[in-house]
Amino acid sequence: MQILNLLKSLRNSEQNRLHRGFAIRWVSRSALLLGALLLASGGAARDRGADGTFERRSSPHFDLYQDVDIDDVGGLYGSRRFEQQVLDTLERAYDALDRFLGLRPSRKIQVVVYDPAIFERQFSGLFRFSAAGFYAGEISVRGATKVHVGLVRVLHHELVHAALDAAAPSAFFPGWLNEGLAEWFEARALGKRHLYGRELELLSHAQRTGELYPLSYLSGRSFARLGPDSARLAYLQSYAMVEFLVRRYGERSLRDFCRDLVHRRDLDRALRRAYRADLAELEARFVAELS
Protein backbone atom coordinates (compact mmCIF):
# COMPACT_ATOMS: atom_id res chain seq x y z
CA MET A 1 0.00 0.00 0.00
CA GLN A 2 1.11 3.57 -0.62
CA ILE A 3 0.54 4.41 3.03
CA LEU A 4 3.23 1.90 4.05
CA ASN A 5 5.70 3.46 1.64
CA LEU A 6 4.96 6.89 3.05
CA LEU A 7 5.39 5.57 6.58
CA LYS A 8 8.76 4.09 5.69
CA SER A 9 9.81 7.30 3.99
CA LEU A 10 8.76 9.34 7.01
CA ARG A 11 10.59 6.98 9.34
CA ASN A 12 13.80 7.11 7.32
CA SER A 13 13.82 10.87 6.76
CA GLU A 14 13.01 11.74 10.36
CA GLN A 15 15.01 9.02 12.13
CA ASN A 16 18.20 10.92 12.82
CA ARG A 17 16.53 14.23 13.64
CA LEU A 18 13.82 12.81 15.86
CA HIS A 19 15.70 9.82 17.24
CA ARG A 20 12.68 7.68 16.33
CA GLY A 21 10.26 10.43 17.24
CA PHE A 22 7.28 8.32 16.21
CA ALA A 23 8.66 4.89 16.93
CA ILE A 24 6.88 2.90 19.59
CA ARG A 25 8.33 3.91 22.91
CA TRP A 26 5.88 2.51 25.42
CA VAL A 27 3.14 0.10 26.28
CA SER A 28 0.44 1.33 28.65
CA ARG A 29 0.42 0.22 32.27
CA SER A 30 -2.77 -1.77 31.77
CA ALA A 31 -1.61 -3.61 28.64
CA LEU A 32 1.74 -4.54 30.15
CA LEU A 33 0.62 -6.91 32.86
CA LEU A 34 3.52 -9.16 32.10
CA GLY A 35 5.89 -6.20 32.18
CA ALA A 36 4.47 -5.14 35.51
CA LEU A 37 5.12 -8.60 36.91
CA LEU A 38 8.70 -8.47 35.71
CA LEU A 39 9.18 -5.04 37.21
CA ALA A 40 7.63 -6.16 40.47
CA SER A 41 10.64 -8.43 40.87
CA GLY A 42 12.90 -5.41 40.42
CA GLY A 43 15.55 -6.69 42.82
CA ALA A 44 16.32 -9.62 40.53
CA ALA A 45 16.24 -7.45 37.43
CA ARG A 46 18.57 -4.89 38.93
CA ASP A 47 21.25 -7.44 39.74
CA ARG A 48 22.06 -7.89 36.04
CA GLY A 49 23.19 -4.51 34.81
CA ALA A 50 26.18 -3.43 32.75
CA ASP A 51 28.46 -3.88 35.77
CA GLY A 52 26.08 -5.79 38.00
CA THR A 53 24.94 -2.91 40.20
CA PHE A 54 22.32 -0.19 39.80
CA GLU A 55 23.38 3.16 41.21
CA ARG A 56 20.67 5.12 43.01
CA ARG A 57 20.34 8.88 43.14
CA SER A 58 17.41 11.10 44.05
CA SER A 59 16.04 14.55 43.38
CA PRO A 60 12.94 16.24 44.84
CA HIS A 61 10.52 14.37 42.54
CA PHE A 62 12.43 11.34 41.26
CA ASP A 63 14.36 8.27 42.38
CA LEU A 64 16.81 7.32 39.65
CA TYR A 65 18.41 3.91 39.21
CA GLN A 66 20.97 3.54 36.44
CA ASP A 67 23.35 0.91 35.19
CA VAL A 68 24.71 2.12 31.87
CA ASP A 69 28.21 1.31 30.70
CA ILE A 70 30.18 4.20 32.23
CA ASP A 71 33.47 3.15 33.80
CA ASP A 72 34.36 6.30 35.76
CA VAL A 73 32.36 7.66 38.66
CA GLY A 74 33.67 11.22 38.73
CA GLY A 75 34.78 13.63 36.06
CA LEU A 76 33.17 15.26 33.07
CA TYR A 77 32.00 11.95 31.58
CA GLY A 78 31.54 9.99 34.81
CA SER A 79 28.45 8.26 36.08
CA ARG A 80 27.69 10.88 38.72
CA ARG A 81 27.55 13.63 36.14
CA PHE A 82 25.36 11.46 33.91
CA GLU A 83 22.96 10.80 36.80
CA GLN A 84 22.76 14.48 37.65
CA GLN A 85 22.04 15.38 34.03
CA VAL A 86 19.25 12.80 33.86
CA LEU A 87 17.73 14.13 37.09
CA ASP A 88 18.06 17.73 35.89
CA THR A 89 16.25 16.74 32.69
CA LEU A 90 13.49 15.06 34.68
CA GLU A 91 13.05 18.00 37.04
CA ARG A 92 12.79 20.43 34.13
CA ALA A 93 10.27 18.08 32.54
CA TYR A 94 8.33 17.99 35.80
CA ASP A 95 8.04 21.79 35.79
CA ALA A 96 7.02 21.79 32.13
CA LEU A 97 4.43 19.11 32.84
CA ASP A 98 2.67 21.41 35.28
CA ARG A 99 2.99 24.38 32.94
CA PHE A 100 1.65 22.67 29.82
CA LEU A 101 -0.70 19.96 31.13
CA GLY A 102 -1.52 21.04 34.68
CA LEU A 103 -0.14 17.76 36.05
CA ARG A 104 2.02 17.77 39.18
CA PRO A 105 2.50 14.29 40.69
CA SER A 106 2.70 14.42 44.47
CA ARG A 107 4.58 11.16 44.91
CA LYS A 108 8.12 10.43 43.81
CA ILE A 109 8.44 8.66 40.48
CA GLN A 110 10.93 5.85 39.99
CA VAL A 111 13.03 5.94 36.82
CA VAL A 112 15.25 3.04 35.78
CA VAL A 113 17.85 3.61 33.06
CA TYR A 114 19.12 0.31 31.67
CA ASP A 115 22.18 -0.50 29.66
CA PRO A 116 20.85 -0.92 26.07
CA ALA A 117 21.85 -4.56 25.77
CA ILE A 118 20.28 -5.42 29.12
CA PHE A 119 17.09 -3.56 28.23
CA GLU A 120 16.79 -5.42 24.94
CA ARG A 121 17.48 -8.79 26.50
CA GLN A 122 15.08 -8.28 29.38
CA PHE A 123 12.13 -6.56 27.67
CA SER A 124 12.24 -7.21 23.92
CA GLY A 125 9.92 -10.18 24.29
CA LEU A 126 7.16 -7.90 25.58
CA PHE A 127 6.87 -5.98 22.31
CA ARG A 128 6.25 -6.67 18.65
CA PHE A 129 8.49 -3.74 17.83
CA SER A 130 11.59 -1.97 19.04
CA ALA A 131 10.91 0.04 22.19
CA ALA A 132 13.03 2.74 23.82
CA GLY A 133 11.04 2.85 27.03
CA PHE A 134 7.74 2.16 28.76
CA TYR A 135 5.85 2.87 31.94
CA ALA A 136 4.50 0.07 34.12
CA GLY A 137 4.53 1.42 37.67
CA GLU A 138 7.93 2.96 37.05
CA ILE A 139 9.61 4.53 34.04
CA SER A 140 11.99 2.11 32.33
CA VAL A 141 14.17 3.29 29.46
CA ARG A 142 16.94 1.99 27.26
CA GLY A 143 19.80 4.20 28.30
CA ALA A 144 22.94 5.70 26.83
CA THR A 145 26.21 6.97 28.22
CA LYS A 146 25.22 10.57 27.43
CA VAL A 147 22.01 12.55 27.77
CA HIS A 148 21.24 13.04 24.09
CA VAL A 149 18.02 14.29 22.52
CA GLY A 150 16.63 10.78 22.06
CA LEU A 151 16.90 10.02 25.76
CA VAL A 152 15.40 13.41 26.63
CA ARG A 153 12.41 12.70 24.40
CA VAL A 154 11.76 9.30 25.95
CA LEU A 155 11.98 10.69 29.49
CA HIS A 156 9.45 13.42 28.65
CA HIS A 157 7.13 10.96 26.94
CA GLU A 158 7.08 8.41 29.73
CA LEU A 159 6.71 11.10 32.37
CA VAL A 160 3.26 11.92 31.00
CA HIS A 161 2.15 8.32 31.48
CA ALA A 162 3.57 8.28 34.99
CA ALA A 163 1.93 11.61 35.84
CA LEU A 164 -1.50 10.51 34.61
CA ASP A 165 -1.17 7.32 36.63
CA ALA A 166 -0.13 9.27 39.74
CA ALA A 167 -2.96 11.79 39.33
CA ALA A 168 -5.70 9.24 38.62
CA PRO A 169 -4.38 5.73 39.26
CA SER A 170 -7.66 3.93 38.68
CA ALA A 171 -8.81 6.01 35.71
CA PHE A 172 -9.00 4.80 32.13
CA PHE A 173 -7.63 7.14 29.48
CA PRO A 174 -8.18 6.13 25.84
CA GLY A 175 -5.04 5.21 23.95
CA TRP A 176 -5.22 8.11 21.49
CA LEU A 177 -5.35 10.60 24.37
CA ASN A 178 -2.76 8.92 26.56
CA GLU A 179 -0.29 8.67 23.68
CA GLY A 180 -1.30 11.91 22.04
CA LEU A 181 -0.57 13.87 25.21
CA ALA A 182 2.76 12.10 25.66
CA GLU A 183 3.79 12.71 22.04
CA TRP A 184 2.67 16.34 22.14
CA PHE A 185 4.41 17.03 25.45
CA GLU A 186 7.75 15.58 24.39
CA ALA A 187 7.63 17.60 21.16
CA ARG A 188 6.44 20.83 22.81
CA ALA A 189 8.95 20.65 25.63
CA LEU A 190 11.74 20.47 23.04
CA GLY A 191 10.41 23.38 21.01
CA LYS A 192 8.28 21.70 18.34
CA ARG A 193 4.85 23.35 18.15
CA HIS A 194 3.33 22.04 14.91
CA LEU A 195 3.30 19.09 12.56
CA TYR A 196 5.97 18.94 9.89
CA GLY A 197 5.21 18.73 6.20
CA ARG A 198 5.95 15.01 5.92
CA GLU A 199 3.68 14.28 8.86
CA LEU A 200 0.85 16.28 7.32
CA GLU A 201 1.42 14.53 4.00
CA LEU A 202 1.11 11.14 5.63
CA LEU A 203 -2.05 12.04 7.53
CA SER A 204 -3.69 13.65 4.50
CA HIS A 205 -2.90 10.61 2.39
CA ALA A 206 -4.34 8.30 5.05
CA GLN A 207 -7.50 10.40 5.16
CA ARG A 208 -7.90 10.39 1.36
CA THR A 209 -7.39 6.64 1.07
CA GLY A 210 -9.61 5.73 4.01
CA GLU A 211 -6.72 4.45 6.10
CA LEU A 212 -7.01 7.05 8.86
CA TYR A 213 -8.13 5.39 12.06
CA PRO A 214 -11.40 6.40 13.73
CA LEU A 215 -10.62 7.54 17.26
CA SER A 216 -12.96 4.85 18.52
CA TYR A 217 -10.48 2.30 17.15
CA LEU A 218 -7.65 4.07 18.99
CA SER A 219 -9.54 4.22 22.27
CA GLY A 220 -8.29 0.95 23.73
CA ARG A 221 -5.79 0.94 26.55
CA SER A 222 -2.80 0.65 24.24
CA PHE A 223 -1.66 0.24 20.64
CA ALA A 224 0.15 -3.01 21.45
CA ARG A 225 -2.10 -4.99 19.12
CA LEU A 226 -0.88 -3.02 16.10
CA GLY A 227 2.08 -3.87 13.95
CA PRO A 228 4.99 -1.41 13.67
CA ASP A 229 3.76 0.59 10.66
CA SER A 230 0.15 0.67 11.84
CA ALA A 231 1.26 1.71 15.31
CA ARG A 232 3.44 4.45 13.86
CA LEU A 233 0.43 5.91 12.09
CA ALA A 234 -1.67 5.54 15.25
CA TYR A 235 0.90 7.45 17.29
CA LEU A 236 1.19 10.17 14.68
CA GLN A 237 -2.59 10.51 14.43
CA SER A 238 -2.93 10.69 18.21
CA TYR A 239 -0.25 13.37 18.39
CA ALA A 240 -1.92 15.26 15.55
CA MET A 241 -5.30 15.19 17.32
CA VAL A 242 -3.82 16.81 20.44
CA GLU A 243 -1.83 19.26 18.29
CA PHE A 244 -5.10 20.18 16.56
CA LEU A 245 -6.78 20.91 19.89
CA VAL A 246 -3.89 23.15 20.93
CA ARG A 247 -3.69 24.95 17.59
CA ARG A 248 -7.43 25.60 17.41
CA TYR A 249 -8.16 26.29 21.08
CA GLY A 250 -4.85 27.12 22.75
CA GLU A 251 -2.54 25.58 25.31
CA ARG A 252 -4.57 26.93 28.22
CA SER A 253 -7.62 24.97 27.08
CA LEU A 254 -5.54 21.79 26.94
CA ARG A 255 -4.28 22.40 30.47
CA ASP A 256 -7.82 23.05 31.71
CA PHE A 257 -9.03 19.93 29.92
CA CYS A 258 -6.34 17.75 31.53
CA ARG A 259 -7.01 19.12 35.00
CA ASP A 260 -10.74 18.58 34.68
CA LEU A 261 -10.23 15.09 33.23
CA VAL A 262 -8.01 13.80 36.04
CA HIS A 263 -10.24 15.45 38.66
CA ARG A 264 -13.62 14.20 37.42
CA ARG A 265 -12.46 11.28 35.24
CA ASP A 266 -15.17 12.01 32.70
CA LEU A 267 -13.80 12.45 29.18
CA ASP A 268 -17.03 13.71 27.58
CA ARG A 269 -17.60 16.28 30.30
CA ALA A 270 -14.00 17.50 30.19
CA LEU A 271 -14.13 17.89 26.41
CA ARG A 272 -17.40 19.82 26.51
CA ARG A 273 -16.15 22.12 29.27
CA ALA A 274 -12.84 22.88 27.57
CA TYR A 275 -13.86 22.85 23.89
CA ARG A 276 -17.64 23.28 23.87
CA ALA A 277 -17.95 20.15 21.72
CA ASP A 278 -18.04 16.41 22.10
CA LEU A 279 -15.44 14.01 20.76
CA ALA A 280 -17.33 13.24 17.55
CA GLU A 281 -17.55 16.93 16.66
CA LEU A 282 -13.89 17.54 17.43
CA GLU A 283 -12.83 14.50 15.45
CA ALA A 284 -14.87 15.65 12.44
CA ARG A 285 -13.20 19.08 12.56
CA PHE A 286 -9.78 17.45 12.78
CA VAL A 287 -10.44 15.14 9.82
CA ALA A 288 -11.88 18.03 7.75
CA GLU A 289 -8.61 19.91 8.11
CA LEU A 290 -6.77 17.01 6.51
CA SER A 291 -8.90 17.04 3.36
RADA-V961239 format. One record per residue. N is the residue number from 0. SS is DSSP state (~ for helix, > for strand, _ for the rest). Layout:
n/ss
N/SS
N/SS
//
This chain:
n/ss
0/_
1/~
2/~
3/~
4/~
5/~
6/~
7/~
8/~
9/~
10/~
11/~
12/~
13/~
14/~
15/~
16/~
17/~
18/_
19/_
20/_
21/_
22/_
23/_
24/_
25/_
26/_
27/_
28/_
29/_
30/_
31/_
32/~
33/~
34/~
35/~
36/~
37/~
38/~
39/~
40/_
41/~
42/~
43/~
44/~
45/_
46/_
47/_
48/_
49/_
50/_
51/_
52/_
53/_
54/>
55/>
56/>
57/>
58/_
59/_
60/_
61/>
62/>
63/>
64/>
65/>
66/>
67/_
68/_
69/_
70/_
71/_
72/_
73/_
74/_
75/_
76/_
77/_
78/~
79/~
80/~
81/~
82/~
83/~
84/~
85/~
86/~
87/~
88/~
89/~
90/~
91/~
92/~
93/~
94/~
95/~
96/~
97/~
98/~
99/~
100/~
101/_
102/_
103/_
104/_
105/_
106/_
107/_
108/>
109/>
110/>
111/>
112/>
113/>
114/_
115/~
116/~
117/~
118/~
119/~
120/~
121/~
122/~
123/~
124/~
125/~
126/_
127/_
128/_
129/_
130/_
131/_
132/>
133/>
134/>
135/_
136/_
137/_
138/>
139/>
140/>
141/>
142/_
143/_
144/_
145/_
146/_
147/_
148/~
149/~
150/~
151/~
152/~
153/~
154/~
155/~
156/~
157/~
158/~
159/~
160/~
161/~
162/~
163/~
164/~
165/~
166/~
167/_
168/_
169/_
170/_
171/_
172/_
173/_
174/~
175/~
176/~
177/~
178/~
179/~
180/~
181/~
182/~
183/~
184/~
185/~
186/~
187/~
188/~
189/_
190/_
191/_
192/_
193/_
194/_
195/_
196/~
197/~
198/~
199/~
200/~
201/~
202/~
203/~
204/~
205/~
206/~
207/~
208/_
209/_
210/_
211/_
212/_
213/_
214/_
215/_
216/_
217/_
218/_
219/_
220/_
221/_
222/_
223/_
224/_
225/_
226/_
227/~
228/~
229/~
230/~
231/~
232/~
233/~
234/~
235/~
236/~
237/~
238/~
239/~
240/~
241/~
242/~
243/~
244/~
245/~
246/~
247/~
248/~
249/_
250/~
251/~
252/~
253/~
254/~
255/~
256/~
257/~
258/~
259/~
260/~
261/~
262/~
263/~
264/_
265/_
266/~
267/~
268/~
269/~
270/~
271/~
272/~
273/~
274/~
275/_
276/_
277/_
278/~
279/~
280/~
281/~
282/~
283/~
284/~
285/~
286/~
287/~
288/~
289/~
290/_
//
